[in-house]
Amino acid sequence: MKNAPKMFFATAALFALCGMVWGIQMSATHDHALSPAHGHLNLIGFVMMSVFGTYYALTPHAGRSRAAGFHYLLTTGAVLVLTPGIALAISGQTEVLAQIGSVLAVLTVALFGFVVLKYGVGHTSHEAGSDSGMTTQPAE
Ligand code: HEM
């Protein structure tokens, strides 16, 4: 994927902006009924995406992989399905979107685990010649 950290961070900022405007709207109207949907938009859309963006910034060879592109689409899709899904479930309409979004959210974390195990963390193993999975800085 091209520019994986930038894509993850930019999308995280967009989700945070939406989530915060929604939070202000909830506060202003004193209607907190949909706060779980707001919470998940912020936590998966902003916090989790930022964690993934940080990982791909630390691990550029993972960021360039096709798995990173798929991971980006999966995480974005999970947020876009789960957030309205929770709102619809709370308002008693349908639980189907929340169920699909939950599965997508679980898959995105499973894929993250797979990517970390496959590519390590930092300029790893195959690049640095170590099998520790961690970055090794040259001695000063
Ligand atoms: C402008 C910024 C924000 C405003 C005005 C705002 C406002 C609110 C309000 C009014 C509630 C309902 C509280 C209640 O009913 O007890 C809430 C809940 C929540 N917010 Fe925010 N929020 C903001 C940003 C964030 C951010 C950045 C995050 C996470 C990174 C976040 C996570 C949550 C969570 C986890 C809940 C609880 C959800 C639940 O009850 O299930 N919020 N927020």
Residues whose N, C-alpha, C, O or C-beta is under 5 A from the ligand:
A	BS01	HEM	G19 M20 G23 I24 M26 S27 H32 S35 P36 G39 N42 L43
